[in-house]
Each structure stands twice: as C-alpha cells, then as structure tokens.
C-alpha cells in the first residue's frame, strides 16, 4: 500500500488494496479503551486490527469488546507487522509518546498521538520534521475541539453575537479531594504528569484555536491536596496578539464548580455550565449513533448582557451536538483522500510553547513573553 503523507496527506494510489485502513492501537488504559478504540471502530474507513497492552486484564477486556481484534503485549510485536497496518495510534503514558511515535514513523507508518504529543515543543517539532521527511501523516488527538460547548462557542463568536471578544474564561474543574495516584499524578518529571499538561493541554489548545497566537503567559500551578505530588490546581492567563485575554483554570480541588465558559465581548457575553456528555457516554459503554453528543435544553448556555438572575440572563443558545467521531472521520479522509490533517503536530507544538512558558511562569513567579 502507498503510505500517506504530510500535514494534508496523500490519497491512496489507485493500485492500493480496497477495504478499510487497519489500525494498531498502543495502550488500552483510559485513553485507549474509552476514547480511541470505540471511536476508531465507529469510523467508516477504519478498522481496529491490533491492540497493544501487557496488562492481562486489559487484554481480556479488549478481546471481549472487540472479538476480532489481535492483542499483543509489546509495541515491538505491533511494529514487527508494520507492513500489515495502515495507521498506528499511540494512547500509552505521556512519557512514551515521543519514542513510540518515532519508532512508528521510522517503520513507515502514519501516526496519531494522544495529547500531549510530547513533553516539549522542541520534541513535537522534531516529530513533525521526521514525519515530513518520511512523507507520513502525523496528527494529535485533541478531541475537545469537538466538545459540544466549544463548537457552540465557535459559532457564537463567528456569528459576531458577542462583538469584539475581550476576555475568555475557560474552566475544566473537578472535585477530587483524594489523589488517585498513578503516573498522571506522579511527581517524577519524566512522567509529564500534573494538570498543566493534562487538562491544560485542552484549555490552551481551545484558546489558541479561538483567538490565535499568544504574546505573554502568566501561570500559577499549586499542589493543594495532602499526599499529592504534582500540580492539582492551575491557573493560566494568556494575552493574545489580537488583544483578547484568556483566563484558563484546570483544577481537581474545586468544591463548587464555575461555568465551563464565560466569554465577555463588546456587545454581549456567553455563559455555559456543565461538561460535554461524550466522555461520560463513552465511559458507560455507549457508542456514537443517533442522538450522539446531544444535551438537554436545560443545559444550554446563554447569550446576553446586563445582570443575570439565578436562572441565567440573556437568551438560551442551543448547544450544538458534540462530535468526537469527527476527528477520526477526518483522519480517515486525510489518509484515503488527501483531506486536511485535523490537528497537526506543529499546532500541538505551539500549544506546548505556551505550556512550557506557563510552567516557567509558575515556577519563577514571572510573566513570560513569547
């Protein structure tokens, strides 16, 4: 089969075999089993061929959920069959993203990597350069670009309903007073854990998509919970080149949750509470289909100005359906037909520039200029 290339991809050659693209998935923890495997399986043009996990329980889980899938214990076993695959998806712990993506690209395979693609922007750019050199597709799974509230906010901003946006407030808050442990909450820098690189990857990416390049960064990254080893309460303030100020919150220590979005402009504001329902649905074993990503009218955001009574001011803004399946549909189109890459590694590198600046700001107590 002719491999696909670059940030836009090259369509399959006319002599390539017909049938769906065969996908190898490395990692079957939360990211692999809840997000990637179900979304791959639901995408026309893709088929889940192989799952890599050394955990016996997860091996059995993968076989139960996808009876036709091949299960292997190591990435080396998967890459040893590179000629039988068309795409590798990396959903393993953060510290493995760069070495596994490098190995897959060197084996001649297009790659999707979960966020964060790397621990540094320099590493992300090196991966992008390797993919370009090899003429291979490389994309980053930033699924929350397809959250229902974010899609709705993009429409409201594009339609000019808020006027000139002055301030963007984004909160990804949870109440988890007891640390859960695991590599995501490890204090070892090698693990690339903590909320700054976990939830921070989402809120920063969304701010960049909405309002473009950043000129300065201020951040606070605090360890609140007893026994916690890494930041669990984080605030990032961005100044965009166009003058918009983004105030971004990521926290596991919020006993009273704020609005997911509050966006203030010269004509009106937009306020939206609650989280997109897709993750919860996937965790419950639901799969994309009719009614996917839809939320009840009671959770719609509101657009307006002036004081807001307890029930919310302004008018209701219908929430667009969330659409995580759109990411892998775009991946399939890029590989099969030469469509655009839904999230490039260079976009992810730009977000990592901001996250690295935020880490430095929080450590040194300074505003970092970009």
MISENU-547889 format. One record per residue: residue in one letter; z, x negated, y negated of N, C-alpha, C, O in turn. Coordinates in steps of 0.05 Angstrom, whole numbers, plus 32768, in hexadecimal, padded with zeros to 4 digits. Each point is the difference from the previous one (the first is absolute). Layout:
% residues N
AZXYZXYZXYZXY ...
***
This chain:
% residues 370
X80007FEF8018800080117FE880007FEF7FE7800E7FEB7FFF X7FE3801D7FED80017FF27FE7801980077FF1800680187FFB X800A7FD47FFE801980057FF17FFA80097FE47FEA7FFD7FF6 X802A800F7FFD7FFC800A7FE5800D7FED7FEC80117FEF8008 X7FE880137FDF80067FEA7FEE800D80097FE67FFF80177FF8 X800E7FD57FFB800780017FE4801180177FF7800B800F8011 X7FF77FF57FD5801080157FF47FF3801B8003800D80157FFF X7FD97FEB80047FF2801A80037FF78005801D7FFC80178007 X80017FD480087FF88004801C7FE2800180027FF280077FED X80047FF2802B7FE4800280067FFD80138017800E7FFE8014 X7FDF80167FEA7FFE801480157FF87FF3801B7FF47FEA8001 X8013802480147FF77FF7801B7FE27FFD80017FF1800F7FF4 X80077FDD801B7FE37FFC80047FF580168012800E800C800F X7FD87FF87FEE7FF48016801080017FFA801E7FFF80128010 X80057FD47FF780017FF9801C801C8001800B80047FFB8018 X8010800B7FD7801C800080098005801880137FF380147FFC X801F7FE98017800580168012800C80187FF2800E7FFD7FEC X7FEB801B801D800A80187FF4801D80048009800A7FF28011 X800280227FE3801C8006800880147FF77FEB7FF87FF27FEE X80208017801480157FFA7FEC80087FE280017FFC7FF38013 X800E80047FD6800A7FE57FFE801A7FFD800F801280127FFF X7FF17FD9801080177FFC801180157FF07FF17FFB7FEA7FF7 X801D8022800780157FF57FEF80167FF48010800A800D8013 X7FFE7FDB7FE680187FF4800C801780017FEC7FFC7FF87FE9 X801B8012801F801780047FEE80167FED8008800A80018017 X7FFE7FED7FD780157FED8006801A800A7FF3800280017FE7 X80118007802A801A800A7FF68002801E80057FEE80107FF9 X80287FF880148004801D8006801C80097FF9800D8010800E X7FFD7FE57FDB8019800A7FF57FFA80177FEE7FEE80108005 X80227FF27FE57FFC80177FEE7FE480017FF57FF380158002 X80037FD57FF37FE580017FF47FEB800680157FEE80107FFB X80137FE2801B7FEB800380158000801C800D7FEB800C8003 X802C7FFD8005800180198010800080197FEF7FF480148008 X80187FEB7FE0800180187FEF7FE880037FEE7FF680167FFC X80007FD47FF97FEA80017FED7FE57FF9800D7FEF80118002 X800E7FD680067FE57FF680077FF5800D80197FE9800A7FFF X80257FF780177FF4800A80197FF7801D7FFC7FEA80078008 X8027800C7FEE7FF7801B7FFD7FE880037FED7FEE80108005 X80127FE17FE57FEA80027FED7FE67FF5800B7FEB800B7FFB X80177FDE80137FE87FF5800D7FF5801580147FE880058000 X802A800680117FF7801380147FF380197FF47FF0800D800D X80187FFA7FDB7FF680187FF37FE67FFB7FF07FF580137FF5 X80027FD5800A7FE97FF97FEF7FE67FFF80107FFE7FF28014 X7FEF801E7FE37FE58000800D7FF47FE47FFC80007FF57FEA X7FF68000802C7FF37FE67FFF80127FE980087FF87FE98003 X8022801D800280137FEC800A800D800A801A800480188004 X80037FD5800D800F8006801880157FEB80047FFA7FE87FFE X801E8020800880167FED80067FFC7FF4801B8003800E8014 X7FF67FD97FEE7FF97FF3801980177FF1800C800680028018 X80097FEF7FD880157FEE800A801880017FED7FFD7FFF7FE7 X801B8001802480197FFE7FF1800E7FE7800980027FFA8018 X80087FF67FD5800F7FE88006801D80047FF9800780057FE9 X800B7FFA802B801D7FFF7FFC800D7FF480197FF880068016 X801C7FE97FE5800E7FF48016801880108009800D7FFA8014 X7FF9801B7FDD8017801180057FFA801480167FED80107FFD X80227FF080197FF9801180178001801E7FF97FEF800F8009 X80257FF97FE78002801C7FF87FE880087FF07FF580168004 X80037FD97FEA7FE980077FEF7FE67FFF80107FED80107FFA X80117FDF801A7FE9800180127FFD801B800E7FEB800B8001 X802C7FFF80097FFF801A800D7FFA80167FEC7FF280138007 X80197FEB7FE17FFB80147FEB7FE280017FFA7FF480157FFE X80007FD37FFF7FE37FFF7FFA7FEF800D80167FED800F7FFB X801A7FEB801E7FF1800B80178004801E80027FED800F8007 X802B7FFB7FF28005801D80017FF1800E7FEA7FF580168004 X80097FDE7FE47FF3800D7FEA7FE27FFE80017FF280117FF6 X80047FD980167FE37FFB80017FFA7FF6801C7FFE7FE88005 X7FFF802A800E7FFD7FF9801C7FE97FED800680007FF18014 X7FEB800F7FDC7FE97FEF800580027FE57FF47FEE7FEF8003 X8027800B7FEE80027FE77FF180087FE98013800E80048014 X7FE87FE57FE680087FE7800E80187FF57FF280007FFF7FE7 X80157FF9802780187FF57FF480037FE3800980007FFA8018 X80037FF47FD580057FE3800680187FF77FF18009800C7FEC X80027FDD801C80197FF77FF67FFE7FED7FE880127FFE7FF0 X7FD77FF4800D7FFE7FEC7FEB7FE680037FF17FEC8009800A X80147FEE7FDC7FE77FFF7FF17FEB7FEF800D7FE880057FFD X80207FE580107FED7FEE800D7FF0800F80167FE87FFB8003 X80258017800B7FF2801080147FEB80117FF37FE980038009 X801E80097FE07FED80117FF27FE87FF07FF67FE980078003 X801D7FE27FEF7FEB7FF07FF47FEF7FF280157FEA7FF87FFB X80218005801D7FF07FF680167FE9801380087FED7FF8800E X801580217FEA7FEB801480057FF280077FE67FF680177FFD X80087FD77FF07FF580067FE67FE4800C80027FF880117FF0 X7FF87FE680247FE5800980037FFF801E80077FEB800D7FFC X802B7FFE800E8001801C8009800A80127FEA800280188003 X80067FDD7FE6800C800F7FEA7FEF7FFF7FE77FEF7FEE7FFD X801680257FF17FF180027FE780127FFF7FE77FF67FFC7FEA X80248006801A801380007FEA801B7FFA800B8008800A8015 X80087FE67FDC801C7FFB80068011800A7FEA7FFA7FFB7FE8 X801B8014801E8013800B7FED801A7FF28005800A80008016 X80027FF57FD580197FF08002801680107FF4800280047FE7 X80108006802A801780107FF8801A7FF5800A8013800E8006 X7FED7FD77FFC80187FF2800A80117FF87FE87FF980057FEA X801F7FEE801B80117FF87FEA7FF27FEF7FEA7FED7FF28006 X801D80117FE27FF27FF47FE87FFA7FE280047FEA7FF77FF8 X80287FFA80147FFC7FE380017FE97FF980127FF67FE97FFF X8001802980127FE97FFA80127FE580087FF47FEB7FFA800C X801580137FDE7FE7800B7FF57FEB7FEA7FFB7FE980038009 X801E7FE87FEA7FED7FEB7FF97FF67FF180197FE87FFE8004 X802A7FF8800D7FF67FF280187FEF801180127FEC7FF7800B X801B80237FF97FF1801180127FE580087FF37FEC8001800E X801480057FD87FE780067FF37FED7FE880007FE880038005 X80237FE57FF77FF07FE880017FF47FFD801C7FE87FFA8003 X8028800980127FF67FFD801B7FEA801480077FED7FFA800D X8017801F7FEA7FEC801580057FE67FFA7FF27FEB8003800C X80177FF57FDB7FE77FFA7FF17FF27FE8800D7FE87FFF8002 X80287FED80067FF37FE8800D7FF48008801B7FEE7FF2800A X801C802380027FF4800A80197FE780117FFB7FF4800A8013 X80057FFA7FD37FE8800F7FF98004801E7FFE7FED800F8001 X802C7FFA7FFB8005801D7FFF8007800A7FE4800F7FF27FF2 X7FE7802580068009800D7FE7801E80078003800980038017 X80057FFE7FD3801D80038001800A80157FEB7FF680007FE9 X801D8010801F8011800F7FEF801D7FF6800280097FFC8017 X80047FFF7FD3801C7FF68000801180137FF17FF9800A7FEB X801F7FFC8021801380117FF2800A7FF17FE87FFF7FE77FFE X800C80287FEF800C7FF47FE8801C7FF58007800D800B8011 X7FFD7FE07FE17FF07FEF7FEE7FEF7FED801180087FF78015 X7FDF80057FE27FEE7FF08010800A7FE480057FFA7FF38014 X801680027FD9800B7FE5800180197FFE7FF0800880137FF2 X80057FD6801080187FFC7FF07FFB7FF67FE4801180037FEE X7FD67FF3800D7FF97FF67FE67FE380087FFA7FF080058011 X800A7FFC7FD57FE580067FF77FED7FEA80097FE980068007 X80207FE17FF97FEF7FEA80087FF78004801D7FE87FFB8007 X802A800C800B7FF98005801C7FEC801780037FEE7FFF8010 X801680167FE07FEE801780017FE47FF87FF77FEC8008800C X80127FE77FE07FE67FF77FF77FF37FED80147FE87FFF8003 X80287FF1800B7FF57FEF80157FF5801180177FEA7FF9800A X8023801C7FFD7FF6801280147FE6800D7FF77FEC8002800F X801380077FD87FE8800C7FF57FE97FEC80017FE980078006 X801C7FE07FF37FEC7FEB80007FF67FFB801D7FE87FFC8004 X802A8004800F7FF87FFC801C7FEE8016800A7FEC7FFC800D X801C801D7FEC7FEF801780087FE57FFE7FF37FEB8006800D X80137FF37FDA7FE77FFD7FF27FEF7FEA800D7FE880038004 X80257FE780027FF27FE9800D7FF48008801B7FEA7FF98007 X8025801780087FF78009801B7FEE80197FFF7FF580088014 X800980037FD47FF080197FFE800C8017800E7FF38010800D X80287FF27FF1800F8015800E800F80127FED80097FF87FEA X7FFA8021801F800F80157FF1801E7FFA8003800A7FFA8015 X800580077FD4801D7FFD7FFF800B80157FED7FF980007FE8 X801980118022800B80157FEF801E80028004800B7FF68014 X800380157FD8801D800280008008801E80007FF580107FF0 X801D7FF780228009801C8003801480077FEB80187FFC8003 X7FDE800F7FE78010800B7FEA7FFE801E80017FF3800C7FEF X801A800080257FFC801C8006800A80127FE97FF680177FFE X801C7FE07FF1800B80127FEC7FEE80047FE88007800F7FEE X7FE17FE580137FEC80087FED7FF6801C80077FF3800D7FF0 X80137FFC80297FF7801B80098017801380037FFE8013800F X80197FE77FE4801680137FFE7FF780187FF07FEF7FFE7FEE X801C801A80197FF880187FF180077FFF7FE37FF080087FEF X80287FEE800A80087FFF7FE47FF07FEC7FF07FFA80057FE9 X7FFF7FE580247FF07FEB7FF17FE3800A7FFB7FF67FFC7FEB X7FFE801180297FE5800B7FFC800180157FEA7FED80017FEF X8028800F8010800380157FEB80037FF37FE57FF380087FEC X801E7FE3801280047FF27FE77FE67FF37FF67FFA80017FE8 X7FF77FF3802A7FE77FF47FF87FEE80157FF37FF37FFB7FEC X800C801D80207FEF80167FF5800A80087FE47FF080037FED X802B80008010800B80097FE77FFA7FEC7FEA7FF880077FE9 X800B7FDF801D7FFA7FEB7FED7FE27FFF7FF97FF97FFF7FE9 X7FF68002802C7FE37FFF7FFB7FF680187FF07FED7FFD7FF1 X801F801A80137FF880187FF1800980007FE37FF980127FF1 X80187FDA800880097FFE7FE4801680137FF9800680047FE8 X80078008802C801480157FFA80197FF47FF2800E800E7FF2 X7FF77FD8801280187FF47FF57FFA7FF27FE580127FF67FF3 X7FD4800880067FF87FF07FE980017FE380077FFA7FF88016 X800E7FF77FD680047FE48006801B7FFC800E801580087FF6 X7FEA7FEC802280197FFC800E80107FE97FF37FF57FEB7FFB X8025801B800080117FEC7FF480127FF3801580047FE78000 X80088029801180137FF580147FFC800E801B7FFE80188002 X80027FD780137FFD8009801B801A7FF8800F80067FE98003 X8008802C800680187FFB80107FFB8008801D7FF780178006 X800E7FD7800C7FFB8005801D80197FF8800F800A7FEA7FFD X80008029801380187FFB80107FFB8003801E7FF580158008 X80127FD8800780008002801D801C7FFB800980087FE98007 X8008802C7FF9801D7FFD80048009800E801A7FF580148008 X801F7FE08004800C800B8018801F7FFD7FFF800A7FF17FEF X8003801E8021801E7FFD800280067FF6801D800280108012 X80027FD67FF080067FF4801A80177FED7FFC7FFD7FE87FFE X801C80237FFF80177FF07FF980077FEA8014800E7FED7FFA X7FE98016801F80057FEC80147FE67FF180077FEC800C8006 X80147FD97FF87FE87FF180087FF88006801D801180038011 X7FD57FFE7FF47FF68005801B7FFB7FE6800F7FFD80018019 X80037FE87FDA7FFB7FE7800E7FE27FFC80057FEF800F7FF6 X800B7FDE801B7FE47FFA80067FF47FED7FEC800D7FF97FEC X7FDA7FFF80197FF47FEB7FF07FFB80097FE380017FF07FED X7FFB802B800F7FFC80097FE480187FFC7FEE7FFD7FFF7FE8 X801B8000802480187FFC7FF0800C7FE5800580187FFB7FFA X7FD97FF2801180097FE5800480007FF07FE67FEE80047FEF X80257FEB800E80017FEF7FE87FF07FE780037FFE7FF07FED X7FF5800C80297FF07FE880057FE680037FF07FF180138006 X80097FDC7FE77FE880037FF07FE6800080117FEC800B7FF8 X80157FE8801F7FE97FFF80127FF7801C80087FE880058005 X802B800E7FFD7FFA801B80097FF180117FEC7FF580148007 X800C7FE47FDF7FF3800F7FEA800B801D80017FF180137FFE X802A7FEF8003800D801A8001800980087FE47FF87FF57FEC X801880208013800A800B7FE77FEE80157FF47FE880028007 X8023800E7FE77FF180167FF57FEB7FF77FEC7FEC800E7FFD X80177FDB7FF77FEC7FF77FED7FE57FFE800D7FEC80087FF4 X80137FED80247FE67FFD800E7FF9801780127FEA80038009 X802A800F7FFC7FFB801780117FF780177FEF7FE880047FFC X802A800C7FF97FF980167FEF7FF37FF67FE67FF0800E7FF4 X80187FDA80037FF47FF57FE87FE27FFC80027FF280037FEC X80057FF7802C7FE37FFD80047FF180197FFA7FEA80007FF6 X8023801780107FF3801A7FFB800080077FE37FEC80077FF4 X802C7FF87FFF800280097FE47FF07FEE7FED7FF4800A7FED X800B7FDC80197FF07FEE7FEF7FE2800580047FF180017FED X80078003802C7FE4800580057FF7801A7FF27FEA80007FF4 X80268015800D7FF980197FF37FFE7FFC7FE27FEE800B7FF3 X80247FE680017FFF7FFB7FE37FE77FF17FF87FF480067FEB X80047FE680257FE87FF17FFA7FE7801280037FED7FFD7FF0 X8012801480247FE9801280047FFE80127FE87FEA80057FF6 X802C80068001800080137FE97FF97FF37FE67FF0800A7FF0 X801D7FDF800A80007FF67FE57FF77FE37FFC80007FF67FEA X7FF77FFE802C7FF27FE67FFD80127FE87FFD801880018006 X7FDD7FE97FF1800E7FE68000801A80007FF0800480107FEE X800D7FDE801A801B7FFD7FF580027FE67FF07FF67FEB8009 X801880167FE080037FE87FF0801C7FF5800180047FE87FFB X80108028800B801C7FF680028010801080147FFA80188005 X801A7FDB80078010800C8015801D7FF97FFB80087FE97FFB X8009802C8007801D7FFC8001800B800F80187FF780168006 X801C7FDE8008800A800D8018801E7FFB8004800B7FEC7FF7 X800180268018801C7FFD800A7FFF8006801D7FF780168009 X80137FD8800880018004801D801D7FFA800980097FEA7FFF X8005802C8009801D7FFE800580068006801D7FF28010800C X80227FE37FFE800B8006801B801980117FFC80147FF57FF7 X7FEB8025800F801680127FFB801280048017801980017FFD X7FDC8002801B8010800A8017800F7FE9800E7FF67FEA8003 X8022801C800580107FED800F7FF27FF9801A7FF88012800F X80057FD57FF67FF27FF680187FE27FFD7FFD7FF37FF58011 X800280147FD87FE37FFD7FFB7FFA7FE37FF980117FF27FF4 X7FD8800480157FF97FE47FFC7FE87FFC7FED7FF97FEA7FFA X7FFC802D7FFD7FE87FFE7FF07FFF80177FEC800F80148004 X7FE07FEB7FE8800180147FEA7FFC801C800B7FEE80058010 X8024800D7FE77FFE801C8008800080137FE9800180198003 X7FFE7FDC7FE47FFF80117FE87FF07FF07FEB800B7FED7FF5 X7FDC801B80077FEE7FEF7FF17FF280107FE97FF980188004 X80057FDC7FE57FF2800C7FE97FEC7FEC7FF680057FE87FFD X7FE280227FFD7FEB7FEF7FF57FF4800D7FE77FF980178001 X80067FDA7FE97FF4800A7FE87FE67FF07FFB80017FE87FFE X7FE980267FFF7FE67FF47FFC7FF580087FE5800280177FF7 X7FF27FD67FFB7FF080067FE87FE37FFB80087FF87FEA8007 X7FF7802B7FF87FE47FFE80077FF07FF77FE8800980037FE9 X7FE07FF1801C7FEF7FF67FEA7FF880167FED7FFA7FFB7FE9 X8004801E80217FF880167FEF8018800D7FF17FFC80147FF2 X801C7FE080118017800A7FF180128012800F801780057FF7 X7FE18006802080118011801080187FF0800A7FFD7FE98008 X801A80237FF880187FF4800C8006800F801A800380188001 X80007FD980148007800B801A801D7FF8800780077FE87FFF X8009802C8008801B7FFB800980028009801D7FFE80188006 X80067FD5800C7FFE8005801C801B7FFB800E800D7FEC7FFB X7FFB80278016801A7FFE800D7FFC8002801E7FF28011800A X801B7FDD800580018001801D801D7FFB8009800B7FEC7FF9 X800080288015801C7FFE80068007800D801A7FF480148008 X80207FE18006800C800C8018801C800A7FF9800E80098013 X7FFA7FF67FD4801C80057FF9800280177FEB801380007FF0 X7FDB801380107FFF80157FEC800B801A800C7FF3800D800F X80257FFA7FE9800D8018800A7FF580197FF480028015800D X7FF27FEA7FDB7FF380167FF47FE37FF77FF97FFD7FEF7FEF X7FEF801C801E7FE57FF77FFD7FF4800A7FE6800380177FF9 X7FEF7FD87FF97FF180077FE87FE5800B80077FF980018017 X7FF780067FD57FE5800980057FEF7FEA800C80037FE87FF9 X7FEB801F80197FEE7FEB800B7FEF7FF57FEA7FFC7FE87FFE X7FF980297FF07FF17FF77FE9800A800F7FE7800580188001 X7FFD7FD97FE98002800C7FE67FED7FF07FEE80057FE87FFC X7FE780257FF97FEB7FF27FF17FFF800D7FE57FFC80187FFD X80077FD87FEE8002800A7FE57FE77FF77FEF7FFA7FE88000 X7FF9802B7FF37FE97FFA7FF08001800C7FE58013800D7FF8 X7FD77FEF7FF87FFF800A7FE57FFD801E7FFE8005800C7FEB X7FF28001802A7FFC801D80008015800F8011800980157FF9 X7FFE7FDF801E8011800E8012800C7FEC80147FF97FE88000 X801980228011800B7FF080157FFB800D801B7FFA80188002 X80097FD880137FFE800A801C80187FF8800F80087FE87FFF X8005802B800F80187FFA80107FFB800B801C7FF780178003 X80107FD980117FFC8008801C80177FF5801080077FE87FFF X8006802A801080167FF980127FF78000801D7FEC800D8006 X80227FE6800B7FFB8001801C7FEC7FEB80097FF07FF67FF0 X80108004802B7FEE7FEC800B7FE9800E800E80028016800B X7FE77FDD7FF57FE98009801080098006801D800F7FF1800B X7FE78025800180098008801A7FF47FF28018800880048017 X7FE47FEA7FE47FF17FF6801780107FEE80127FFD80018018 X80137FED7FDC80117FEE801180128010801280027FFB8018 X800C80197FDC8012801180107FF1800E8017800A80038016 X7FDE80077FE47FF0800E80147FF87FED8017800280078017 X7FF67FE17FE27FF87FEC801480187FF880117FFE7FFD8018 X801A80007FDC80187FFA800F800780168014800B7FFA8015 X7FEE801E7FE38007801780127FEA80048015800280138010 X7FEA7FDC7FF17FEB800280147FE980117FF87FEE80058011 X801280067FD77FE980107FF77FE87FED7FFB80037FE97FFA X7FE5802280087FE87FF17FFD7FED800E7FEB800180187FFD X7FEF7FD87FF57FEE800B7FEC7FEF8016800B7FF57FFF8016 X800880167FDA7FF080178007800180157FEA80057FF87FE9 X7FF68021801D800180157FEC801B80017FF380157FFF800D X7FEC80037FD8801980017FF1800E7FE67FFD801780007FF6 X7FDD7FEA8011800D7FE67FFF80057FF87FE37FEF80037FEE X80297FF3800D80077FF57FE5800580157FEB80027FF97FE8 X800080208020800480167FEC801E80057FFD800F80008014 X7FFA80057FD4801C80067FFB8002801C7FF37FED80097FF4 X802B8004800E8003801A7FF5800080007FE180067FEC7FF4 X7FF4802B80017FFE80027FE3801B7FFA7FF280007FF67FEA X8016800E8025801A7FFA7FF480047FE37FFA80127FF97FF1 X7FDE7FF5801A80027FE37FFC7FEC7FF67FEC7FFF7FE87FFB X7FF080297FFA7FEC7FF77FED800D7FF37FE8801680077FF8 X7FDC7FE67FFC800A7FF47FE77FFA80127FE97FF480168003 X80147FE17FE57FFB80117FE87FF57FEE7FEA80077FE97FFD X7FE780247FF37FF47FF37FE98008800F7FE77FFD80198000 X800C7FDA7FEB8007800E7FE8800E7FEE7FEC80007FE78003 X800D80257FE9800E7FF17FEC801880107FF7800380188006 X80107FDB7FEB8018800D7FF780167FFF80157FFD7FF28014 X8018801D7FE780177FFF80127FFA800F801A7FF180138001 X801B7FE380147FFC800B801A8019800F800980157FF38002 X7FEA802680048017800E800B80057FF6801D7FF07FF1800A X80268017800280077FF6801B7FEA800580147FFD7FF18014 X7FF380257FE87FEB800680147FE77FF07FFA7FED80018010 X80127FEF7FDA7FE97FF07FF97FF0800D7FEA7FFB80188001 X7FFD7FD87FEC7FF080097FEA7FE27FFD80057FF87FF48014 X7FF880167FD97FE37FFD80027FF580138016800E80128009 X7FDA7FE87FFF7FF2801180147FFF7FF1801B7FFF7FE78000 X8001802780167FFD7FF3801A7FE47FF380027FEC800B7FF7 X80147FDD80157FE77FF280067FFC8000801F800F7FF2800E X7FDD801D7FFC7FFD8000801E7FFD7FE4800B7FF07FEF7FF6 X801F800B801F7FFF7FE6800C7FE87FFE80137FFD80108012 X7FF27FDC7FE97FEA7FFB8013800B7FF8801B80157FF38002 X7FDD8013801380097FF8801B80007FE180037FEE7FF37FF6 X80278003801680017FE480077FEB7FF980157FF88012800F X7FFE7FD57FF17FE97FFB801180017FE3800B7FED7FF17FFB X80278008801480007FE6800D7FE87FFB80127FF67FEA8001 X7FFF802B800C7FE87FFB80117FE97FF57FF07FEE7FF4800B X801280107FDA7FE97FF67FF07FFE7FE280017FEA7FF57FFD X802D7FFD80077FFE7FE380017FEF7FF680177FEE7FF17FFD X80198018801C7FF17FF780177FE4800B80017FEE7FF4800B X800E80247FE97FE5800A7FFE7FEF7FED7FEF7FE97FFC8006 X80237FFA7FE47FF27FED7FEF7FFB7FE5800E7FEB7FF47FFD X8028800380147FFD7FE8800F7FE8800380147FEF7FEF8001 X80118028800D7FEA800580137FE580007FF17FEC7FF5800A X801380187FDF7FE780017FF17FF77FE57FF67FE97FF98000 X802B7FF67FF87FF97FE57FF77FF47FF080177FED7FF17FFC X801F8011801C7FF77FF080177FE6800B800B7FEF7FF0800A X800D802A7FF67FE8800C800D7FE980027FED7FE97FFD8008 X801D80097FDE7FEA80077FEE80007FEE7FE67FEF80057FEF X80237FE8800F80007FEF7FE9800D800D7FE77FFA7FF87FEA X8017801C801B800F800C7FE980147FED7FF480047FEA800B X8008801E7FDF80137FEE7FF3801A7FFD800F80098012800F X80037FD77FEE801B7FFA800B801480107FF180027FFE7FE8 X800F80128026801380117FF180157FF17FF1800980097FEB X80007FE0802080147FEF7FF27FFA7FE3800780037FF88017 X7FF47FF97FD67FF97FE4800680187FEE8000801580067FF4 X7FE87FE3801980167FEC7FFF80047FF57FE480177FF87FFA X7FD480077FF680047FF67FE5801080147FEF800F7FF87FEE X7FED80228016801280147FF3801D7FFB8008801280017FEF X7FF27FFB802B801B7FFB800A800C7FE67FF480177FFF7FFA X7FD87FED800280097FE77FF4800980057FE380147FF47FF8 X7FDE801D7FF9800880067FE5801C800E800080107FFA7FEF X7FF580188024801A800C800280157FEC8007801780017FF6 X7FE27FEB801B80137FEB800780067FEE7FE880177FF57FFE X7FD680077FF080067FF27FE78017800D7FF280127FF37FF6 X7FED802880098015800F7FF2801A7FFE800F80157FFC7FF4 X7FEB8006802780187FFF800F800D7FE47FFF80197FFE7FFE X7FD77FEE8002800B7FE57FFD800C7FFC7FE480167FF47FFE X7FDE80177FEE800B7FFF7FE5801A800F7FFE80137FF87FF3 X7FEE801F801B80188010800180177FF1800E801780017FF7 X7FE37FF2801E80157FF1800E800A7FE97FEE80197FFC7FFF X7FD67FF77FF380097FEB7FEE8010800B7FE980157FF57FF9 X7FE280227FFC800E800D7FEA801C8007800880147FFC7FF2 X7FEF80118026801A8008800A80127FE98005801880017FFB X7FDD7FE9800F80107FE88006800A7FF27FE780167FF77FFE X7FD780077FEE80067FF07FE8800980107FE980097FF57FEC X7FF580268016800880117FE97FEE7FFD7FE8800980017FE9 X7FDD7FFD801C7FED7FFB7FEA7FE8801480037FFC800B8015 X7FF67FF87FD57FE6800E80007FEA7FEC80077FFF7FEB7FF4 X7FF1801B80207FEB7FEE80097FE5800A7FF57FF880178004 X7FFA7FD77FEF7FE580067FF67FEB7FFA801580027FEB800D X7FEA80267FF57FEA7FFB80137FE77FFA7FF17FEB7FFB800C 
***
